[in-house]
Structures are given as structure tokens and as C-alpha cells.
Amino acid sequence: MPKPPLEPTNLALEPLRAMRDEQRAWPAEVNARFPNAAMTKLRSALLAYEVSDRFAPFSSKFDDYLRGSAKLSADEARGLALFVNPKKGNCTACHAGKPDSREPTDWIFTDFTYVTVGAPRNAAIPAYADPSVYDLGLCKRPGIAAILPKEIELASLCGAFKVPTLRNVAVAGPYFHNGAFASLRDVVTFYATRDTNPAHWYPSDGHGGVAKFNDLPDIAKANVDVKEAPYDRKPGQTARLNCREIDDLVAFLKTLTDKGMQ
């Protein structure tokens, strides 16, 4: 027999059950007449879930390493060193953590900012058959113009997407806002070689060059980060990460998977 749906047991999730039971009790027309009340209950339920241990168990090998109950393998340890090295992976520039802290909650692996990385266009998306269609990210977010500081131009946010946490990243594919990559190793390799070997990632422009950042209109391509490592490279230069280092970094990222998520 199939197993019944998993029932939340954490007391912090009680609002989920309350909202479910109340929705069963309320006629549909009542929910329709009082949408604000329904949304308030939904927000409360989501908040209760997000502060629960079930939402953030911190049960990965990396968390055990921080607590001193596990050791990283040689390749995982090298990967961690590359992750925090500002001249190599430089990953903590966006996927933040506190190198001097052994507390898992100090390693959320995001700084909650928005960045423009210029991921390749995903031709598998049906809407992208129209070359004029782009997902411009933050600059098209409803209401963003009204809250934007005067010193920031709206156009500078086009192509920017929120930095995701890397927790459970090894089981979170496909990657980027458009699902451009299915492989985590391809993502890391893209970061390392996007600027040293753009022809590997982007199509020809039809004039002997490369259509770099081809999932952005020309006006937004200037927003792509090309200054911070590992992006601060030119075609033909040595990438910040070689093949072995890419493998090591991927090995480290796999330690961020919570138990039961493999």
C-alpha cells in the first residue's frame, strides 16, 4: 500500500494544520470574500514552517564538519579552500559564509543580493523561439521602480537574479533562472571559463565572433559582472580554476546536501 502523506510533527507547523482544517470548514465563497484573512493565515503558516527544523535541518556533512563530528576528504577540503579564496573560486563574495565560524547558521551560502552572471540562453524554453523574448529579472519585478533609490538606474538591474543558497545545490538542478545547465560541474566550469573560453558556452554571432551573454538584450549586457574573480579574465588567459580544482569545488558543494536529500 502507498504510504500516507507525511504529517508535520513539529509544533511550529501547527498553523499549517489549522489553515488546512479551517479551509475545509469554510465555504469557498467565504474564502473568496475574505482574501486578506486567507493570505494572513497563509503567511503565518509559511513563516512557521520556515523557522522549523524541518525547513532548515543543518544536517549535511559540512554541518557535521563544522560541529567537529565529521572530517572532509582531501578533495572536499581543497574545494572549501577554493570556495573561500578571493583569487580562486571567490564564491563567498555572493554565497556568503563566515570562515572563522563553526556555527552552521553562519553558513547560509547567500548574501541575499542580486547579480547578473550572463547565463547562456536555454533554447529548450518554447518562448525563447522568439529572439525578442528575454527574462530580464529584477528590473521587471512589479513595484521595483517605486522603491529604487534615486542613485540606482532601473536599467542597471536588468538581467540580475537573486543569489540562491547553495545548500542542497547538488540536488537542486537544473541551474540558473532559465535552467541552462543540468550538471553542477557544468555550472562551476561555466563560472571558471565563461570569460576565458566563451565560445564553449555561447553560439557564434555569425560574423566570426561569439554571441556572448546571448540571453540578454544588448542594452543589458553591460550589467554582467566581469570584474570580480573568477570573471576577471580574458579569452586566452588562464582560468582561475583548472579541471582538478573544478572537481574539488564540486566535491565540496556536494557536502552541503542534507541527510535524506541524496
C-alpha positions as CSV (number, residue, x, y, z in Angstrom):
1,M,0.0,0.0,0.0
2,P,1.2,3.5,-0.7
3,K,2.4,5.4,2.3
4,P,0.1,8.2,3.6
5,P,1.3,11.8,3.2
6,L,3.9,12.8,5.7
7,E,2.2,14.6,8.6
8,P,4.1,17.5,10.2
9,T,5.1,16.8,13.7
10,N,6.9,19.9,14.7
11,L,4.7,22.2,16.9
12,A,5.9,25.2,14.8
13,L,3.9,23.7,11.9
14,E,0.6,23.7,13.7
15,P,-0.7,26.7,11.7
16,L,-0.4,24.5,8.6
17,R,-2.8,22.0,10.0
18,A,-5.0,24.8,11.3
19,M,-5.2,26.5,8.0
20,R,-5.9,23.2,6.2
21,D,-8.7,22.4,8.7
22,E,-10.2,25.9,8.5
23,Q,-10.2,25.8,4.7
24,R,-12.2,22.6,4.9
25,A,-14.6,24.2,7.3
26,W,-15.1,27.5,5.4
27,P,-17.3,27.5,2.3
28,A,-15.4,28.5,-0.8
29,E,-17.4,31.8,-1.0
30,V,-16.2,32.8,2.4
31,N,-12.6,32.4,1.3
32,A,-13.4,34.4,-1.8
33,R,-15.0,37.2,0.3
34,F,-12.1,37.5,2.8
35,P,-8.9,37.1,0.8
36,N,-6.9,39.2,3.2
37,A,-7.7,36.8,6.1
38,A,-6.7,33.9,4.0
39,M,-3.4,35.5,3.0
40,T,-2.7,36.3,6.6
41,K,-3.1,32.7,7.6
42,L,-1.0,31.6,4.6
43,R,1.8,33.9,5.7
44,S,1.7,32.6,9.2
45,A,1.8,29.0,8.1
46,L,4.7,29.6,5.8
47,L,6.6,31.5,8.5
48,A,6.0,28.7,11.0
49,Y,7.4,26.2,8.5
50,E,10.4,28.3,7.6
51,V,11.6,28.6,11.2
52,S,11.2,24.9,11.9
53,D,13.9,22.3,12.0
54,R,12.2,20.5,9.1
55,F,12.8,23.5,6.8
56,A,16.5,24.0,7.8
57,P,17.8,20.9,9.5
58,F,21.5,21.8,9.0
59,S,22.2,18.0,8.7
60,S,24.8,18.0,5.9
61,K,28.3,16.6,6.0
62,F,29.6,20.2,6.0
63,D,27.4,21.0,9.1
64,D,28.8,17.9,10.8
65,Y,32.3,19.1,9.9
66,L,31.6,22.5,11.4
67,R,30.4,20.8,14.6
68,G,33.6,18.6,14.7
69,S,31.8,15.3,14.2
70,A,33.0,14.7,10.6
71,K,36.1,15.2,8.5
72,L,36.2,16.4,5.0
73,S,38.0,14.3,2.4
74,A,41.1,15.7,0.8
75,D,39.3,16.8,-2.3
76,E,36.4,18.3,-0.3
77,A,38.9,20.2,1.9
78,R,40.6,21.6,-1.2
79,G,37.3,22.6,-2.5
80,L,36.4,24.5,0.6
81,A,39.7,26.4,0.4
82,L,39.0,27.3,-3.2
83,F,35.4,28.3,-2.3
84,V,36.6,31.0,0.2
85,N,39.8,32.0,-1.7
86,P,39.1,35.5,-3.2
87,K,41.6,34.9,-6.0
88,K,40.3,31.4,-7.0
89,G,36.6,30.5,-6.7
90,N,35.7,33.6,-4.7
91,C,32.4,32.0,-4.1
92,T,31.8,33.7,-0.7
93,A,31.6,37.1,-2.4
94,C,28.0,36.2,-3.1
95,H,27.4,32.8,-1.4
96,A,28.3,34.1,2.0
97,G,29.6,32.2,5.0
98,K,31.8,33.1,7.9
99,P,35.2,31.3,7.5
100,D,36.0,31.8,11.2
101,S,32.7,30.4,12.5
102,R,31.9,26.8,13.3
103,E,28.2,27.5,13.6
104,P,26.1,26.1,10.7
105,T,23.7,29.0,10.8
106,D,26.6,31.3,10.0
107,W,26.9,29.5,6.7
108,I,23.7,30.3,4.8
109,F,25.6,30.5,1.4
110,T,23.8,33.5,0.1
111,D,24.1,37.3,0.8
112,F,20.6,37.8,-0.5
113,T,21.7,40.2,-3.2
114,Y,21.1,40.1,-6.9
115,V,23.7,39.5,-9.6
116,T,24.0,39.4,-13.3
117,V,26.1,36.5,-14.5
118,G,25.1,36.2,-18.1
119,A,24.0,32.6,-18.2
120,P,23.6,31.2,-21.8
121,R,20.1,31.2,-23.4
122,N,18.2,28.0,-22.9
123,A,16.8,27.0,-26.3
124,A,14.6,24.4,-24.7
125,I,12.3,27.1,-23.4
126,P,9.5,27.4,-26.0
127,A,9.1,31.1,-25.5
128,Y,12.7,31.6,-26.5
129,A,11.9,30.6,-30.0
130,D,11.1,34.3,-30.3
131,P,14.5,36.1,-30.3
132,S,13.0,39.2,-28.8
133,V,11.9,37.4,-25.6
134,Y,14.1,37.8,-22.6
135,D,13.7,37.2,-18.8
136,L,15.1,40.4,-17.5
137,G,14.9,39.5,-13.8
138,L,14.9,42.2,-11.2
139,C,14.3,45.2,-13.4
140,K,10.9,43.7,-14.3
141,R,9.9,42.9,-10.8
142,P,6.5,44.6,-10.1
143,G,6.9,47.7,-8.0
144,I,10.7,47.8,-8.1
145,A,10.8,51.2,-9.7
146,A,8.8,52.8,-6.9
147,I,11.3,51.6,-4.2
148,L,14.5,52.1,-6.1
149,P,17.0,54.6,-4.6
150,K,17.5,57.6,-6.9
151,E,21.2,56.8,-7.4
152,I,20.4,53.4,-9.0
153,E,19.0,53.3,-12.5
154,L,16.4,50.7,-13.2
155,A,18.1,49.6,-16.4
156,S,21.2,48.6,-14.3
157,L,19.1,45.8,-12.7
158,C,18.1,44.1,-15.9
159,G,19.5,40.5,-16.0
160,A,20.0,40.4,-12.3
161,F,18.7,37.5,-10.3
162,K,18.7,36.7,-6.6
163,V,21.8,34.8,-5.3
164,P,20.4,31.4,-4.2
165,T,21.7,29.5,-1.2
166,L,24.0,26.7,-2.1
167,R,22.6,24.3,0.5
168,N,21.4,21.2,-1.3
169,V,22.7,22.6,-4.5
170,A,23.9,19.2,-5.7
171,V,20.2,18.0,-5.9
172,A,18.7,21.3,-7.0
173,G,19.2,21.3,-10.7
174,P,18.6,22.4,-13.3
175,Y,20.5,25.6,-12.6
176,F,20.2,29.3,-13.2
177,H,17.0,31.2,-13.7
178,N,16.5,29.7,-17.1
179,G,17.6,26.1,-16.3
180,A,20.5,26.5,-18.7
181,F,22.6,23.7,-17.1
182,A,21.6,20.3,-15.8
183,S,25.0,19.5,-14.3
184,L,26.6,21.1,-11.3
185,R,30.0,20.6,-12.7
186,D,29.0,22.4,-15.8
187,V,27.9,25.4,-13.7
188,V,31.2,25.6,-11.9
189,T,33.1,25.2,-15.2
190,F,31.0,27.9,-16.7
191,Y,31.9,30.3,-13.8
192,A,35.6,29.5,-14.3
193,T,35.8,29.7,-18.1
194,R,32.9,32.0,-19.1
195,D,35.4,34.7,-20.0
196,T,38.5,32.6,-20.9
197,N,36.6,30.4,-23.4
198,P,33.3,32.0,-24.2
199,A,32.9,30.1,-27.5
200,H,32.4,26.9,-25.4
201,W,29.2,28.4,-23.8
202,Y,27.8,30.8,-26.3
203,P,26.9,30.4,-30.0
204,S,28.5,32.2,-33.0
205,D,27.4,35.7,-33.7
206,G,27.5,34.9,-37.4
207,H,30.4,37.3,-38.0
208,G,33.3,35.3,-36.8
209,G,32.8,36.2,-33.2
210,V,30.9,34.9,-30.2
211,A,27.4,36.0,-29.1
212,K,28.4,36.3,-25.5
213,F,25.7,36.8,-22.9
214,N,23.1,35.8,-25.5
215,D,20.2,35.6,-23.1
216,L,20.4,39.4,-22.6
217,P,19.5,42.2,-24.9
218,D,22.5,44.4,-25.9
219,I,21.4,47.2,-23.5
220,A,21.7,44.8,-20.5
221,K,25.0,43.1,-21.3
222,A,27.0,45.9,-19.6
223,N,25.4,44.8,-16.3
224,V,27.1,41.4,-16.3
225,D,29.8,41.1,-13.6
226,V,33.2,41.0,-15.3
227,K,35.3,42.5,-12.5
228,E,35.3,40.0,-9.6
229,A,37.2,36.7,-9.7
230,P,36.7,34.3,-11.3
231,Y,35.2,36.5,-14.1
232,D,38.1,38.9,-14.3
233,R,39.7,37.0,-17.2
234,K,40.0,37.5,-21.0
235,P,39.9,35.0,-23.8
236,G,43.2,33.0,-23.9
237,Q,44.1,33.8,-20.3
238,T,44.4,31.1,-17.7
239,A,41.1,30.5,-15.9
240,R,41.0,31.0,-12.1
241,L,40.2,27.3,-11.7
242,N,41.7,24.3,-13.6
243,C,39.9,21.0,-14.2
244,R,41.1,19.4,-10.9
245,E,40.1,22.5,-8.9
246,I,36.7,22.4,-10.5
247,D,36.3,18.8,-9.4
248,D,37.4,19.7,-5.9
249,L,35.0,22.6,-5.7
250,V,32.1,20.3,-6.9
251,A,33.2,17.7,-4.3
252,F,32.8,20.4,-1.6
253,L,29.5,21.6,-2.9
254,K,28.2,18.0,-2.5
255,T,28.9,18.2,1.2
256,L,26.1,20.8,1.5
257,T,23.4,18.2,0.9
258,D,21.2,17.5,3.9
259,K,20.7,13.9,5.1
260,G,17.8,12.3,3.3
261,M,18.2,14.6,0.3
262,Q,20.6,12.5,-1.7
